């Protein structure tokens, strides 16, 4: 048995590159306060419309909480040092928030690109207009954040209790 502690992952980001992307994220975060990233449409066969509406409301509340955690990464410390931290308390919420913002980016700015181009990143950036280029760069940035969290998730989420590695 080994004693492991949850890890705090420190990431240094380029302030001149990331700061303009935060404007995109914040704008979409404002929009996502009112609607789900992927709208919930209750089926006609739903037995209880009130329950469905309550469930959608709970999803929206959770989405807003996750996005608040994502935005909190980019506070005073980020703007003074360019550093963000992922840890046990924020990793999952940040990954979910990145998904919500990426879905909104896709629906609002990147729909014409198609899923394969978005996921592969194989896009001719010079062929994109400035708004689409910024949205796509933001999409890739958030994908990278998600990948980093997923790659290090086991390290981030390990409890401070004893872990049996055998």
N, C-alpha and C positions, 0 to 999 in steps of 0.2 A: 504494500500500500504506500502510496505517495501522497503527500499533502500538496495540493495545487491551489493557487489563488486565481480568481478571475482576473483577466488581463485588461489593462487599459491600453488601447491602441492609440498611439499618437501619430497623426498624419500632418505633414507640412504641405501646404498648398500654395500655389502661386497666387498671391492677392490680385495682381493685374488681370489674370486669366479668370479667376473665380468670381470676383466682385461683379462684373457685368452679368454673369449667369444668375447671381442672387436676385437681380432685378426681375428676371424672367420667373424664377421660382416664387418670389414674393407676389408677383402679379397673379400667378396661377393659384397660389395659396389663398389669396383673397377670393377668387372664384370658387375654389374648392370648399370654402367655409359654408357655402349655400347648397352645393350639390355633390353627390358622390362622384368619384372619379369614373366609375362605371355605373351609370344610372340603374337603379333597382326598379324593375317594372313587374309588379305583382301579376301573377297569372290570373286569368279569368276564373280559374278553378280554385283560387285561394279561398279557403274556408272563412277566413276572418280578415277583412280589410284593415281593421284597427290594429290587429297584431302585426300585419305586414308593414303598416305605416310606422308603428313603434320600432320594429326591427330596423327599418331603413333609417329612422332617427338615431338609433343606437350606433349603427354603422357610421353615420355622418359625424356623430360625436367622437367616436374612436378615430376616424380619419383626421379630424381637426386636432385632436390631441397628438397624434403621430406627427402631423405637419408642424405643430408647435415645437416638438422635440427636434425635428430636423432644423428648423430655423434657429433654434437656440444654439446650435453648433457654431453659428456664424455671428457670435457676439463680440464683445470687446476684445477678448483674447485672440480671436481670429484676426480682427483688424489690426491688432498691435503686433502679433507674431506670425500670423498666417498658419496657425495650428488649430486643428480640430481633434477631438477625442471621441473614440467609440469605446463603450464599456458595457457591462452587464445591464446597467440601468437604461441605456438608450439604443442599443444596437438593433433590437427587433423593431422598435417604433420607427427608427430611421429607415430601415429597409422597407417597411410598409409605406412610409411617406414617399420614399423615392419611387416606389411603384405607382402610387396615386398620381404624383406629378408627371411621371413618364407617360402614363395613360392619357392624362390631359394634354400633354405636349403632342402626343401622337394624334389625338382627335382634333386638336385645334390648329396645329401648324404642319404636321408631318404626314398626314393621311395619304397624300399622293405618292409618298416614297415606297410604301409597301413594307410589310413586316420583315421580309428577308433582308432588304437593304438596311433597315433600322437595326436589326440584330447583328448583322455582320459588320456594320460600320463602313461598308464598301460603297461610299458615296463620293461623287466628284464635288468637293466643297466649293470650288470656284464657279460651278454651274448654279449654285443656290443664291437666291437673293439674300440680303443682309438679315432679314427677320428669320427666314428659314434656317440660315446658317447658324444664327445664335440659338435658335430653338434646338437644332440638331446637336450642337455642341453641348448644350445643357442636358439633352437626352443622354449623350455619351458620358458626360460627367456623372450623372446620377446612376447610370449603369455601372460605372467604375466604383462608385461608393458602395453600391449593393454587392458587387463582386468581392470587394475587400472585406465587407462584413461577413459574407457567406464563407469566404476562404478562411477567415479567422474566427468563425462563430464558435467553434468548440473551445478555443482559447478564451474568448470573451465571456462565454456563459458558464464556464466551469465554476461550480459552487465552491465556497471556501471549506466545505466539509471534506472528509477523507474520501478519496476516489480510489476505487479498486481497479488497478490496471491489469490484473491477472486473469 
